[in-house]
């Protein structure tokens, strides 16, 4: 937001602040500065537009994510799939199998019980399923907290990614992700892989699904861009293509009085895709989508391609507006996209 306000003060004329700011506030990061450049060029000539483009270029350098020790992407050596005995929980298994076969990672199935009286039945269930899938099976005691038991087991083997399916139907992020999943995220273990089976799901298939592409939605804000390195590493680990997408809101652009073209936004998305593709040595592509509902645009882009994984950032502790926006997009994708999502906190 500091860059945005500074850009308005530096770009002038002041009249733009009064006429276009309200609509432009609906856009984010680079998209904001790109639209300022277009509006200034249309209203005040090429000189002002050139100055805006210079600011846009500077903003890209200033907003480019830096990889710190905490943000350094990981390659996972084990996939820890949480099960509860239901077919919905088992619906993530085709993806887990496909990932482990493609990466030579260990597949571990874990059933967490809250009552030791359930141990015999739970152990029999998970052992039989593990034997059928040639995986490791475990039965753990929750000791009153299922999430803590999962995090503790994940920490026992470095390089473990927790994966689980959810059947939440509410629009509220905490309910859709599930209380256990949210607790795991907040516990600081790292990203988790979530999947919500499509409507009409009945029986969990066991044929492996290979991930062919990793789709990373970005809008140039630091929070959204923080998934970039993880998405690149994920694509390299899976042997998949990396696709960077950005969603522009046509209504916000129209209210800002900006031209309908998306040349500068395409430049930003292309630049990020090329940067990450080169850094991680993976095939890459990019796409600019247009919709006032980002999750629907992303779901439509994925279509029926089951060999896709999304990589996204969500927020569990953030300012109300940001949390609502990021939460709604992540939740919407989880409900509509029909593919697994690697989710992490900023």
N, C-alpha and C positions, 0 to 999 in steps of 0.2 A: 504493500500500500504506500510506503514511503516513496518508492520509485515512481508510482503512478502519480502521486501528488506533485513530486518534483518535476516530472515530465510535463505536467500541465503548466506549472509555473515557468518552466524554461521554454516551452514551445510557443506560448502566446500566439495570436493576440488574445487579450482577456475575454473578448466577446465569445470565443469558443467555449470558455468555461461555463458561461451562462446558457449557451444554446445546445451543447452536445454532451455535457458531462453526465446528466441524469441517465441517458440511455447507455452511454459507454460504461457506466459503473456495473452494468449487468454482465460485461465481458471480463476476462481475466488476463493478467500478465501480458505476454507478447501480443495477444489478440487486441488488447486495449491500445497499445502503442501503434500497432499496425493500422487500426481503424482511425486513430488520430491523424496518422500520416495521410490517409486517403481523404479524410474530411478537409484537412488543411490544404492539400493540393487542389481539391475541387473549389474551395472557397477563396483561398488567398494566394494561389499561384504555386509554381514549381519550387520557388525558393523555400517557402515554408515547408512544403512537402519534403524537400531534400533534408532540411534540418530535422524533421520528424523521423525520417528514415535513419539518419545518423543516430538519433536517440534510440531507435528500435535496435540498431546493431549493437549499441553500447549495452542496452538492457539484456541482450542475449548473453553477452560476456558476463555481466553482473549477476544474472540469474542462473547461469550454468551451474549445475550441481557439482560439488566436489566430493570425492570419495574419501571419507574419513575412516578411521579404524572401526567405528560402530556401524558404518554404512557398507563396509566391504562385503560384496556378495559372497555367498557360500555355495559350495557344491555339496549336495546331500548324499550321504552314504547309506542312509536307511529311511524308509518310508514307514511311519508308525500309523496304522489305520485303526481308529477307534470304532468299536462295534458295540451294539447293545442287544444283538439277537434279532433285530428286525430286518426285513428285506430293504427298507429304505436306507438303513445304515450300510447295508451291503452294496447299494447301488454305486458306490464310488470305486468298488473293486476292479471293474474293467480298466479304469484309468490308472489305478495303482499298479495293476499287473503290467499294463503297457509301459508305464514309466520305468518300473524296475527292470523290465526286460531290455529296454532301450539303453539304460544307464548302468546295468549290472549292479544295481543297488539291492540291499537286503529289504525284503518285504516282511514286516512284522505286524501281525494282527493282535490286537489287545482288547480284552473284555474287562472292563472295570466294574467291580461289584461293590455294593454298599452294605451287603449282608452276607456274612460268611456261610450262611445256610444255602446260599445260591452257588457256592463254589463248585460243587461237583457237577451240577448241570451246566454252569457257565464254562468250566474247563472242558467238558466233553464237547460242547458246541464249538468253541474256538479251536480246539485241537483237531477236530474232524475237518473243519473248514480249512485250516492251515495245511493239513496233510493233502487235501484235494488240490490246493493251489501251490503246493511246494513252497510254503512260507513258514515262518516261525510263528508260533502261537503262544500267547501269554494271558494269564488271568491275574489281575491285580486287585488288591483291596483299596477302596477309595478312602477309608478312614475319615469319612464325612465330607470329602471334597474330591469329586471326580477330576476336575481341572488340574488340581495340584498333583494328583497321582499321574496324570498324563505328562505334565511338565517335568516331574521328577524322573519319570522313565525316559523321556526324550533327552534330558540332560545327562543321563547315565551313559549314553552313546553319542559322542559329539558328531555333528553332521546329520542329525535326525530331523526330518520334516513330519510334523503331525498332520494327518489328513482325516477328514470326517465329512459325512453327509448330514444335511439338515432338512427338515420338512416344515420349517416355519412358514406360515402363510400371512402373518401380519406385515404391515408396512413399517413397523418399528424395527430399527436396526438390531437392537438387542435381542428381540424375540426371533427375528428371521435368522440371524446368525446362530442363535441358540445361546443360552446362558453359559454353557460349558465352553463353547468356542470363544465367546467374548472374554471369559476369564483367562483362557489360555493366551489370547492376544495381550491382555493387560498384564499378564504375569511376566512379560518381557522375554519369553522364550524366543520369539522371532516370528517370521511369517507362518501362516498355516494354510493348508489347502482345503477349500470348502467346495461342496457340490450339492446342488439341489436337483433331484431327479425331476423330469418333466411331468406335466399333468398326465394322469392315466397310467403312471408307472405301476407295475404289478409285481413282477418277479425280477430279481437282480440277475442280469446276464453275467457270464464269466469270461467271455471272449475278450482278450486284451484290446484296448483302444490306444493306438499310437498317437502321440501329440506331434502334429506336423507344423503347427505355427503357434507362436506366443504373441498375443495381442496386448499391447500396453497403451491404454488411453492416457493422454497427457493434455494439459491445458496451459502449460508454461508456468504455473504457479510452483513454488518450491516444493510444496507438499506433494503435488501430483508428479512432478519430475523426479522425486526421490525414488520412485520405483524403477527408473531407467536402468541403473546398473544391475539391479536384481533381475530385471526382465532380460537383459542381455546375457547375463550369466546363465539364467534359466534356459534360454534358447540354445546356448552353446552346449549345456549339459544334456539337453534332450535331443540335440541334433535337429532342431526345428528352425523355421524361418521366423524372424522378428518383424512384427508389424506395429508401427507406431501410428495411432489414430488420434485425431482431435475433432471435437464436435463444436460447431459454431451454431449459435442461436439466431436464426433469421429474424425473429421478432426484435431481439436486442439490437441487431445491426440496423434494422429499419428505423427503430426509435432513435438511434444515434444519428440518423441521416447519412449513414455510410453507404458507399457503393456495395453492390451485392457480390462483387468478386472476392476471391479469397487467396490472391496471389502471395501476399506476405505471409499469411498463415500457412499456406502450402510450403513456402520456403522454410519456415520454422520447423514444421513437422518433418519435411524431407531432411533438413539439417540434423535434427536429433536422430532420425533413423539411420542416416549415413554415419554419423558419429559413433553411435552404439554398435552398428554393424561392423565398422572397421575395428573398433576397440576389442570386440569379442570374436571377431572372425566368423560372423554368421551372415547368411543371406538376409536381406532386409527389404521392406517396402513400407509405404506410408499411404495414408488416406485422410482426407478432410471430409467429415460428415456434416450434414445440415439437419438440425432438428432442435426444437425447444425442449425436448426430453432426451437428454444424453443416453440414458440407459436403453431407451427404445432404439435409438440410432445404432448403438453398439450391438444390441441383440439382432437387429436386422442385418447388420454388416456380417455378423457371424453366420446367420442363416441356419442351415441344416448341417454345417460342418462340425461334426462331433470331435474331430481331431484338433481342436483348438483349446488353448488354455489362456485365460485372462490373467494379467498381473496388475493388481490395483492397490491403491492406498486407501485406507479408511481411517476414521478418527473415533476414538472412544472417549477422549478427554480434549475438548476443544471449545472454542467460542461457539455459541448457539447457532449462528448463521452458517459458519463453515461446517460445523458438525452436521447440520441438517442437509447441506448440499452434498458433501462427500458421502454421508451416510445414505442419502436417498439414491445416489448413483450406484453405489456398491450394492445396496439392497436390491435395486431394480435389476441390475445385471444378474445377481444371484437368482432372482425369481424368473427372469425371462430368457436369459442367454442359453441355459441348458448345457453349460460346460463348466468344468472346474475352474476355480479362481484362486490364485495365490494372493492372499490378502495379508497386508502388514500395516502397522501403524507408521506414521511419518517418522 
